[in-house]
Amino acid sequence: MTLEERKWANQLFWMVKGHLIPDSWPESEIRIIEQSYFKRLWGNHEALYHLEGFEEAWEKKHGIASNTRPQ
């Protein structure tokens, strides 16, 4: 699973649970969650409001400084 795929799964997880997926979870479980939460959120136009804080948490977890992101 690429970092980009893992980030997408974490975004979906964040919209439902409000926190990132634990590092200890296996890739197979993350893929199941990704499919399930994608179906759950499909058509939910308010889901994007639940992303508040995601980018900051993702950057902190992966050591990415927000001022170094490409624009």
PDB file of N, CA, C and O in Angstrom:
ATOM      1  N   MET A   1       0.860  -1.168   0.000  1.00  0.00           N
ATOM      2  CA  MET A   1       0.000   0.000   0.000  1.00  0.00           C
ATOM      3  C   MET A   1       0.907   1.232   0.000  1.00  0.00           C
ATOM      4  O   MET A   1       1.783   1.376   0.852  1.00  0.00           O
ATOM      5  N   THR A   2       0.678   2.109  -0.969  1.00  0.00           N
ATOM      6  CA  THR A   2       1.498   3.310  -1.058  1.00  0.00           C
ATOM      7  C   THR A   2       1.097   4.304   0.035  1.00  0.00           C
ATOM      8  O   THR A   2       0.043   4.175   0.658  1.00  0.00           O
ATOM      9  N   LEU A   3       1.950   5.280   0.246  1.00  0.00           N
ATOM     10  CA  LEU A   3       1.653   6.311   1.240  1.00  0.00           C
ATOM     11  C   LEU A   3       0.391   7.076   0.849  1.00  0.00           C
ATOM     12  O   LEU A   3      -0.413   7.435   1.710  1.00  0.00           O
ATOM     13  N   GLU A   4       0.220   7.323  -0.434  1.00  0.00           N
ATOM     14  CA  GLU A   4      -0.976   8.026  -0.911  1.00  0.00           C
ATOM     15  C   GLU A   4      -2.247   7.203  -0.657  1.00  0.00           C
ATOM     16  O   GLU A   4      -3.268   7.757  -0.250  1.00  0.00           O
ATOM     17  N   GLU A   5      -2.192   5.898  -0.891  1.00  0.00           N
ATOM     18  CA  GLU A   5      -3.337   5.021  -0.612  1.00  0.00           C
ATOM     19  C   GLU A   5      -3.637   4.990   0.889  1.00  0.00           C
ATOM     20  O   GLU A   5      -4.796   5.019   1.305  1.00  0.00           O
ATOM     21  N   ARG A   6      -2.588   4.932   1.680  1.00  0.00           N
ATOM     22  CA  ARG A   6      -2.755   4.917   3.134  1.00  0.00           C
ATOM     23  C   ARG A   6      -3.354   6.240   3.628  1.00  0.00           C
ATOM     24  O   ARG A   6      -4.166   6.254   4.553  1.00  0.00           O
ATOM     25  N   LYS A   7      -2.945   7.349   3.002  1.00  0.00           N
ATOM     26  CA  LYS A   7      -3.497   8.649   3.385  1.00  0.00           C
ATOM     27  C   LYS A   7      -4.988   8.699   3.062  1.00  0.00           C
ATOM     28  O   LYS A   7      -5.780   9.179   3.874  1.00  0.00           O
ATOM     29  N   TRP A   8      -5.377   8.210   1.888  1.00  0.00           N
ATOM     30  CA  TRP A   8      -6.798   8.190   1.505  1.00  0.00           C
ATOM     31  C   TRP A   8      -7.610   7.361   2.507  1.00  0.00           C
ATOM     32  O   TRP A   8      -8.680   7.788   2.941  1.00  0.00           O
ATOM     33  N   ALA A   9      -7.109   6.191   2.869  1.00  0.00           N
ATOM     34  CA  ALA A   9      -7.801   5.343   3.844  1.00  0.00           C
ATOM     35  C   ALA A   9      -7.914   6.068   5.183  1.00  0.00           C
ATOM     36  O   ALA A   9      -8.943   5.987   5.854  1.00  0.00           O
ATOM     37  N   ASN A  10      -6.856   6.775   5.566  1.00  0.00           N
ATOM     38  CA  ASN A  10      -6.878   7.531   6.820  1.00  0.00           C
ATOM     39  C   ASN A  10      -7.863   8.694   6.770  1.00  0.00           C
ATOM     40  O   ASN A  10      -8.488   9.021   7.779  1.00  0.00           O
ATOM     41  N   GLN A  11      -8.005   9.319   5.607  1.00  0.00           N
ATOM     42  CA  GLN A  11      -8.988  10.389   5.476  1.00  0.00           C
ATOM     43  C   GLN A  11     -10.397   9.852   5.698  1.00  0.00           C
ATOM     44  O   GLN A  11     -11.192  10.460   6.415  1.00  0.00           O
ATOM     45  N   LEU A  12     -10.701   8.728   5.091  1.00  0.00           N
ATOM     46  CA  LEU A  12     -12.017   8.118   5.263  1.00  0.00           C
ATOM     47  C   LEU A  12     -12.233   7.741   6.732  1.00  0.00           C
ATOM     48  O   LEU A  12     -13.293   8.004   7.301  1.00  0.00           O
ATOM     49  N   PHE A  13     -11.222   7.128   7.330  1.00  0.00           N
ATOM     50  CA  PHE A  13     -11.296   6.714   8.728  1.00  0.00           C
ATOM     51  C   PHE A  13     -11.507   7.933   9.629  1.00  0.00           C
ATOM     52  O   PHE A  13     -12.310   7.891  10.561  1.00  0.00           O
ATOM     53  N   TRP A  14     -10.784   9.017   9.344  1.00  0.00           N
ATOM     54  CA  TRP A  14     -10.889  10.245  10.133  1.00  0.00           C
ATOM     55  C   TRP A  14     -12.306  10.810  10.070  1.00  0.00           C
ATOM     56  O   TRP A  14     -12.840  11.260  11.084  1.00  0.00           O
ATOM     57  N   MET A  15     -12.926  10.788   8.872  1.00  0.00           N
ATOM     58  CA  MET A  15     -14.275  11.329   8.732  1.00  0.00           C
ATOM     59  C   MET A  15     -15.296  10.547   9.556  1.00  0.00           C
ATOM     60  O   MET A  15     -16.302  11.102   9.998  1.00  0.00           O
ATOM     61  N   VAL A  16     -15.032   9.263   9.758  1.00  0.00           N
ATOM     62  CA  VAL A  16     -15.961   8.431  10.524  1.00  0.00           C
ATOM     63  C   VAL A  16     -15.587   8.402  12.007  1.00  0.00           C
ATOM     64  O   VAL A  16     -16.452   8.572  12.866  1.00  0.00           O
ATOM     65  N   LYS A  17     -14.310   8.188  12.313  1.00  0.00           N
ATOM     66  CA  LYS A  17     -13.879   7.970  13.698  1.00  0.00           C
ATOM     67  C   LYS A  17     -13.228   9.171  14.376  1.00  0.00           C
ATOM     68  O   LYS A  17     -13.215   9.256  15.604  1.00  0.00           O
ATOM     69  N   GLY A  18     -12.682  10.111  13.578  1.00  0.00           N
ATOM     70  CA  GLY A  18     -12.079  11.300  14.163  1.00  0.00           C
ATOM     71  C   GLY A  18     -10.636  11.147  14.600  1.00  0.00           C
ATOM     72  O   GLY A  18     -10.114  11.997  15.323  1.00  0.00           O
ATOM     73  N   HIS A  19      -9.978  10.070  14.169  1.00  0.00           N
ATOM     74  CA  HIS A  19      -8.552   9.895  14.445  1.00  0.00           C
ATOM     75  C   HIS A  19      -7.940   9.026  13.351  1.00  0.00           C
ATOM     76  O   HIS A  19      -8.654   8.434  12.542  1.00  0.00           O
ATOM     77  N   LEU A  20      -6.612   8.955  13.335  1.00  0.00           N
ATOM     78  CA  LEU A  20      -5.900   8.193  12.312  1.00  0.00           C
ATOM     79  C   LEU A  20      -5.929   6.690  12.612  1.00  0.00           C
ATOM     80  O   LEU A  20      -6.145   6.268  13.748  1.00  0.00           O
ATOM     81  N   ILE A  21      -5.708   5.909  11.574  1.00  0.00           N
ATOM     82  CA  ILE A  21      -5.640   4.457  11.712  1.00  0.00           C
ATOM     83  C   ILE A  21      -4.351   4.105  12.467  1.00  0.00           C
ATOM     84  O   ILE A  21      -3.287   4.617  12.122  1.00  0.00           O
ATOM     85  N   PRO A  22      -4.422   3.256  13.472  1.00  0.00           N
ATOM     86  CA  PRO A  22      -3.209   2.855  14.198  1.00  0.00           C
ATOM     87  C   PRO A  22      -2.192   2.171  13.272  1.00  0.00           C
ATOM     88  O   PRO A  22      -2.564   1.421  12.370  1.00  0.00           O
ATOM     89  N   ASP A  23      -0.918   2.441  13.511  1.00  0.00           N
ATOM     90  CA  ASP A  23       0.158   1.864  12.701  1.00  0.00           C
ATOM     91  C   ASP A  23       0.199   0.344  12.769  1.00  0.00           C
ATOM     92  O   ASP A  23       0.676  -0.307  11.839  1.00  0.00           O
ATOM     93  N   SER A  24      -0.289  -0.212  13.839  1.00  0.00           N
ATOM     94  CA  SER A  24      -0.197  -1.659  14.043  1.00  0.00           C
ATOM     95  C   SER A  24      -1.208  -2.454  13.210  1.00  0.00           C
ATOM     96  O   SER A  24      -1.100  -3.678  13.132  1.00  0.00           O
ATOM     97  N   TRP A  25      -2.183  -1.791  12.589  1.00  0.00           N
ATOM     98  CA  TRP A  25      -3.200  -2.504  11.824  1.00  0.00           C
ATOM     99  C   TRP A  25      -2.618  -2.991  10.507  1.00  0.00           C
ATOM    100  O   TRP A  25      -1.898  -2.250   9.838  1.00  0.00           O
ATOM    101  N   PRO A  26      -2.921  -4.236  10.123  1.00  0.00           N
ATOM    102  CA  PRO A  26      -2.388  -4.787   8.877  1.00  0.00           C
ATOM    103  C   PRO A  26      -3.037  -4.147   7.648  1.00  0.00           C
ATOM    104  O   PRO A  26      -4.162  -3.650   7.705  1.00  0.00           O
ATOM    105  N   GLU A  27      -2.305  -4.174   6.551  1.00  0.00           N
ATOM    106  CA  GLU A  27      -2.788  -3.597   5.296  1.00  0.00           C
ATOM    107  C   GLU A  27      -4.122  -4.204   4.864  1.00  0.00           C
ATOM    108  O   GLU A  27      -4.989  -3.491   4.359  1.00  0.00           O
ATOM    109  N   SER A  28      -4.293  -5.495   5.055  1.00  0.00           N
ATOM    110  CA  SER A  28      -5.543  -6.150   4.651  1.00  0.00           C
ATOM    111  C   SER A  28      -6.738  -5.550   5.388  1.00  0.00           C
ATOM    112  O   SER A  28      -7.800  -5.367   4.793  1.00  0.00           O
ATOM    113  N   GLU A  29      -6.580  -5.246   6.665  1.00  0.00           N
ATOM    114  CA  GLU A  29      -7.651  -4.639   7.455  1.00  0.00           C
ATOM    115  C   GLU A  29      -7.928  -3.209   6.991  1.00  0.00           C
ATOM    116  O   GLU A  29      -9.079  -2.776   6.932  1.00  0.00           O
ATOM    117  N   ILE A  30      -6.863  -2.486   6.664  1.00  0.00           N
ATOM    118  CA  ILE A  30      -7.014  -1.103   6.197  1.00  0.00           C
ATOM    119  C   ILE A  30      -7.778  -1.070   4.879  1.00  0.00           C
ATOM    120  O   ILE A  30      -8.610  -0.187   4.671  1.00  0.00           O
ATOM    121  N   ARG A  31      -7.510  -2.009   3.999  1.00  0.00           N
ATOM    122  CA  ARG A  31      -8.217  -2.058   2.707  1.00  0.00           C
ATOM    123  C   ARG A  31      -9.702  -2.369   2.911  1.00  0.00           C
ATOM    124  O   ARG A  31     -10.548  -1.816   2.208  1.00  0.00           O
ATOM    125  N   ILE A  32     -10.020  -3.231   3.845  1.00  0.00           N
ATOM    126  CA  ILE A  32     -11.428  -3.544   4.150  1.00  0.00           C
ATOM    127  C   ILE A  32     -12.125  -2.298   4.693  1.00  0.00           C
ATOM    128  O   ILE A  32     -13.245  -1.982   4.292  1.00  0.00           O
ATOM    129  N   ILE A  33     -11.466  -1.602   5.595  1.00  0.00           N
ATOM    130  CA  ILE A  33     -12.016  -0.378   6.173  1.00  0.00           C
ATOM    131  C   ILE A  33     -12.219   0.665   5.086  1.00  0.00           C
ATOM    132  O   ILE A  33     -13.254   1.329   5.035  1.00  0.00           O
ATOM    133  N   GLU A  34     -11.225   0.804   4.219  1.00  0.00           N
ATOM    134  CA  GLU A  34     -11.308   1.787   3.134  1.00  0.00           C
ATOM    135  C   GLU A  34     -12.550   1.546   2.271  1.00  0.00           C
ATOM    136  O   GLU A  34     -13.290   2.486   1.981  1.00  0.00           O
ATOM    137  N   GLN A  35     -12.777   0.325   1.868  1.00  0.00           N
ATOM    138  CA  GLN A  35     -13.941  -0.010   1.049  1.00  0.00           C
ATOM    139  C   GLN A  35     -15.239   0.233   1.806  1.00  0.00           C
ATOM    140  O   GLN A  35     -16.182   0.801   1.256  1.00  0.00           O
ATOM    141  N   SER A  36     -15.291  -0.185   3.043  1.00  0.00           N
ATOM    142  CA  SER A  36     -16.490  -0.046   3.860  1.00  0.00           C
ATOM    143  C   SER A  36     -16.842   1.423   4.116  1.00  0.00           C
ATOM    144  O   SER A  36     -17.994   1.829   3.958  1.00  0.00           O
ATOM    145  N   TYR A  37     -15.844   2.211   4.509  1.00  0.00           N
ATOM    146  CA  TYR A  37     -16.100   3.616   4.826  1.00  0.00           C
ATOM    147  C   TYR A  37     -16.365   4.431   3.572  1.00  0.00           C
ATOM    148  O   TYR A  37     -17.110   5.410   3.626  1.00  0.00           O
ATOM    149  N   PHE A  38     -15.773   4.052   2.438  1.00  0.00           N
ATOM    150  CA  PHE A  38     -16.075   4.741   1.185  1.00  0.00           C
ATOM    151  C   PHE A  38     -17.566   4.578   0.864  1.00  0.00           C
ATOM    152  O   PHE A  38     -18.239   5.550   0.521  1.00  0.00           O
ATOM    153  N   LYS A  39     -18.072   3.360   0.974  1.00  0.00           N
ATOM    154  CA  LYS A  39     -19.497   3.104   0.734  1.00  0.00           C
ATOM    155  C   LYS A  39     -20.355   3.862   1.742  1.00  0.00           C
ATOM    156  O   LYS A  39     -21.393   4.422   1.390  1.00  0.00           O
ATOM    157  N   ARG A  40     -19.916   3.876   2.985  1.00  0.00           N
ATOM    158  CA  ARG A  40     -20.671   4.549   4.050  1.00  0.00           C
ATOM    159  C   ARG A  40     -20.775   6.054   3.810  1.00  0.00           C
ATOM    160  O   ARG A  40     -21.809   6.663   4.086  1.00  0.00           O
ATOM    161  N   LEU A  41     -19.698   6.650   3.294  1.00  0.00           N
ATOM    162  CA  LEU A  41     -19.652   8.097   3.114  1.00  0.00           C
ATOM    163  C   LEU A  41     -20.126   8.564   1.742  1.00  0.00           C
ATOM    164  O   LEU A  41     -20.324   9.760   1.529  1.00  0.00           O
ATOM    165  N   TRP A  42     -20.307   7.634   0.813  1.00  0.00           N
ATOM    166  CA  TRP A  42     -20.701   8.002  -0.546  1.00  0.00           C
ATOM    167  C   TRP A  42     -22.000   8.813  -0.510  1.00  0.00           C
ATOM    168  O   TRP A  42     -22.992   8.387   0.081  1.00  0.00           O
ATOM    169  N   GLY A  43     -21.979   9.972  -1.143  1.00  0.00           N
ATOM    170  CA  GLY A  43     -23.166  10.807  -1.202  1.00  0.00           C
ATOM    171  C   GLY A  43     -23.401  11.651   0.034  1.00  0.00           C
ATOM    172  O   GLY A  43     -24.360  12.422   0.076  1.00  0.00           O
ATOM    173  N   ASN A  44     -22.548  11.525   1.043  1.00  0.00           N
ATOM    174  CA  ASN A  44     -22.693  12.316   2.258  1.00  0.00           C
ATOM    175  C   ASN A  44     -21.976  13.649   2.043  1.00  0.00           C
ATOM    176  O   ASN A  44     -20.771  13.759   2.267  1.00  0.00           O
ATOM    177  N   HIS A  45     -22.729  14.653   1.606  1.00  0.00           N
ATOM    178  CA  HIS A  45     -22.120  15.933   1.273  1.00  0.00           C
ATOM    179  C   HIS A  45     -21.544  16.664   2.490  1.00  0.00           C
ATOM    180  O   HIS A  45     -20.820  17.646   2.324  1.00  0.00           O
ATOM    181  N   GLU A  46     -21.844  16.218   3.674  1.00  0.00           N
ATOM    182  CA  GLU A  46     -21.312  16.848   4.883  1.00  0.00           C
ATOM    183  C   GLU A  46     -20.035  16.180   5.382  1.00  0.00           C
ATOM    184  O   GLU A  46     -19.437  16.653   6.348  1.00  0.00           O
ATOM    185  N   ALA A  47     -19.612  15.110   4.756  1.00  0.00           N
ATOM    186  CA  ALA A  47     -18.440  14.361   5.224  1.00  0.00           C
ATOM    187  C   ALA A  47     -17.177  15.219   5.254  1.00  0.00           C
ATOM    188  O   ALA A  47     -16.337  15.052   6.138  1.00  0.00           O
ATOM    189  N   LEU A  48     -17.039  16.128   4.301  1.00  0.00           N
ATOM    190  CA  LEU A  48     -15.839  16.963   4.256  1.00  0.00           C
ATOM    191  C   LEU A  48     -15.693  17.846   5.487  1.00  0.00           C
ATOM    192  O   LEU A  48     -14.578  18.226   5.845  1.00  0.00           O
ATOM    193  N   TYR A  49     -16.799  18.177   6.135  1.00  0.00           N
ATOM    194  CA  TYR A  49     -16.717  18.978   7.352  1.00  0.00           C
ATOM    195  C   TYR A  49     -16.025  18.212   8.479  1.00  0.00           C
ATOM    196  O   TYR A  49     -15.542  18.814   9.438  1.00  0.00           O
ATOM    197  N   HIS A  50     -15.981  16.913   8.364  1.00  0.00           N
ATOM    198  CA  HIS A  50     -15.375  16.080   9.399  1.00  0.00           C
ATOM    199  C   HIS A  50     -13.884  15.857   9.174  1.00  0.00           C
ATOM    200  O   HIS A  50     -13.262  15.065   9.884  1.00  0.00           O
ATOM    201  N   LEU A  51     -13.303  16.549   8.189  1.00  0.00           N
ATOM    202  CA  LEU A  51     -11.871  16.433   7.934  1.00  0.00           C
ATOM    203  C   LEU A  51     -11.039  17.450   8.717  1.00  0.00           C
ATOM    204  O   LEU A  51      -9.812  17.452   8.623  1.00  0.00           O
ATOM    205  N   GLU A  52     -11.688  18.296   9.473  1.00  0.00           N
ATOM    206  CA  GLU A  52     -10.966  19.318  10.218  1.00  0.00           C
ATOM    207  C   GLU A  52      -9.930  18.674  11.142  1.00  0.00           C
ATOM    208  O   GLU A  52     -10.251  17.808  11.956  1.00  0.00           O
ATOM    209  N   GLY A  53      -8.697  19.116  10.996  1.00  0.00           N
ATOM    210  CA  GLY A  53      -7.605  18.598  11.809  1.00  0.00           C
ATOM    211  C   GLY A  53      -6.868  17.425  11.188  1.00  0.00           C
ATOM    212  O   GLY A  53      -5.816  17.025  11.686  1.00  0.00           O
ATOM    213  N   PHE A  54      -7.407  16.862  10.099  1.00  0.00           N
ATOM    214  CA  PHE A  54      -6.775  15.682   9.501  1.00  0.00           C
ATOM    215  C   PHE A  54      -5.376  15.981   8.973  1.00  0.00           C
ATOM    216  O   PHE A  54      -4.424  15.274   9.304  1.00  0.00           O
ATOM    217  N   GLU A  55      -5.246  17.023   8.155  1.00  0.00           N
ATOM    218  CA  GLU A  55      -3.941  17.325   7.543  1.00  0.00           C
ATOM    219  C   GLU A  55      -2.870  17.557   8.607  1.00  0.00           C
ATOM    220  O   GLU A  55      -1.738  17.093   8.465  1.00  0.00           O
ATOM    221  N   GLU A  56      -3.220  18.260   9.648  1.00  0.00           N
ATOM    222  CA  GLU A  56      -2.260  18.529  10.724  1.00  0.00           C
ATOM    223  C   GLU A  56      -1.835  17.227  11.409  1.00  0.00           C
ATOM    224  O   GLU A  56      -0.653  17.021  11.682  1.00  0.00           O
ATOM    225  N   ALA A  57      -2.803  16.355  11.685  1.00  0.00           N
ATOM    226  CA  ALA A  57      -2.493  15.069  12.330  1.00  0.00           C
ATOM    227  C   ALA A  57      -1.642  14.199  11.410  1.00  0.00           C
ATOM    228  O   ALA A  57      -0.701  13.548  11.865  1.00  0.00           O
ATOM    229  N   TRP A  58      -1.969  14.185  10.119  1.00  0.00           N
ATOM    230  CA  TRP A  58      -1.214  13.382   9.149  1.00  0.00           C
ATOM    231  C   TRP A  58       0.226  13.890   9.050  1.00  0.00           C
ATOM    232  O   TRP A  58       1.175  13.105   9.071  1.00  0.00           O
ATOM    233  N   GLU A  59       0.372  15.199   8.944  1.00  0.00           N
ATOM    234  CA  GLU A  59       1.707  15.791   8.837  1.00  0.00           C
ATOM    235  C   GLU A  59       2.531  15.530  10.095  1.00  0.00           C
ATOM    236  O   GLU A  59       3.725  15.242  10.013  1.00  0.00           O
ATOM    237  N   LYS A  60       1.897  15.630  11.241  1.00  0.00           N
ATOM    238  CA  LYS A  60       2.606  15.380  12.503  1.00  0.00           C
ATOM    239  C   LYS A  60       3.063  13.924  12.580  1.00  0.00           C
ATOM    240  O   LYS A  60       4.187  13.640  12.994  1.00  0.00           O
ATOM    241  N   LYS A  61       2.195  13.017  12.183  1.00  0.00           N
ATOM    242  CA  LYS A  61       2.513  11.590  12.244  1.00  0.00           C
ATOM    243  C   LYS A  61       3.653  11.223  11.303  1.00  0.00           C
ATOM    244  O   LYS A  61       4.471  10.357  11.615  1.00  0.00           O
ATOM    245  N   HIS A  62       3.704  11.883  10.152  1.00  0.00           N
ATOM    246  CA  HIS A  62       4.695  11.538   9.136  1.00  0.00           C
ATOM    247  C   HIS A  62       5.851  12.519   9.057  1.00  0.00           C
ATOM    248  O   HIS A  62       6.681  12.430   8.152  1.00  0.00           O
ATOM    249  N   GLY A  63       5.913  13.447   9.988  1.00  0.00           N
ATOM    250  CA  GLY A  63       7.045  14.371  10.051  1.00  0.00           C
ATOM    251  C   GLY A  63       7.129  15.319   8.888  1.00  0.00           C
ATOM    252  O   GLY A  63       8.223  15.699   8.470  1.00  0.00           O
ATOM    253  N   ILE A  64       5.989  15.707   8.358  1.00  0.00           N
ATOM    254  CA  ILE A  64       5.958  16.629   7.230  1.00  0.00           C
ATOM    255  C   ILE A  64       5.619  18.012   7.766  1.00  0.00           C
ATOM    256  O   ILE A  64       4.569  18.203   8.380  1.00  0.00           O
ATOM    257  N   ALA A  65       6.485  18.957   7.541  1.00  0.00           N
ATOM    258  CA  ALA A  65       6.204  20.318   7.979  1.00  0.00           C
ATOM    259  C   ALA A  65       5.229  20.960   6.993  1.00  0.00           C
ATOM    260  O   ALA A  65       5.426  20.882   5.781  1.00  0.00           O
ATOM    261  N   SER A  66       4.196  21.584   7.506  1.00  0.00           N
ATOM    262  CA  SER A  66       3.172  22.167   6.633  1.00  0.00           C
ATOM    263  C   SER A  66       3.726  23.260   5.733  1.00  0.00           C
ATOM    264  O   SER A  66       3.164  23.516   4.668  1.00  0.00           O
ATOM    265  N   ASN A  67       4.812  23.908   6.131  1.00  0.00           N
ATOM    266  CA  ASN A  67       5.369  24.956   5.290  1.00  0.00           C
ATOM    267  C   ASN A  67       6.239  24.412   4.160  1.00  0.00           C
ATOM    268  O   ASN A  67       6.720  25.185   3.332  1.00  0.00           O
ATOM    269  N   THR A  68       6.452  23.094   4.110  1.00  0.00           N
ATOM    270  CA  THR A  68       7.253  22.501   3.039  1.00  0.00           C
ATOM    271  C   THR A  68       6.395  21.788   2.005  1.00  0.00           C
ATOM    272  O   THR A  68       6.919  21.211   1.053  1.00  0.00           O
ATOM    273  N   ARG A  69       5.074  21.824   2.188  1.00  0.00           N
ATOM    274  CA  ARG A  69       4.184  21.190   1.225  1.00  0.00           C
ATOM    275  C   ARG A  69       4.203  21.955  -0.083  1.00  0.00           C
ATOM    276  O   ARG A  69       4.242  23.186  -0.080  1.00  0.00           O
ATOM    277  N   PRO A  70       4.174  21.228  -1.227  1.00  0.00           N
ATOM    278  CA  PRO A  70       4.082  21.930  -2.512  1.00  0.00           C
ATOM    279  C   PRO A  70       2.756  22.648  -2.636  1.00  0.00           C
ATOM    280  O   PRO A  70       1.735  22.177  -2.134  1.00  0.00           O
ATOM    281  N   GLN A  71       2.772  23.778  -3.299  1.00  0.00           N
ATOM    282  CA  GLN A  71       1.531  24.545  -3.455  1.00  0.00           C
ATOM    283  C   GLN A  71       1.061  24.549  -4.871  1.00  0.00           C
ATOM    284  O   GLN A  71       0.031  25.148  -5.179  1.00  0.00           O
TER     285      GLN A  71
END
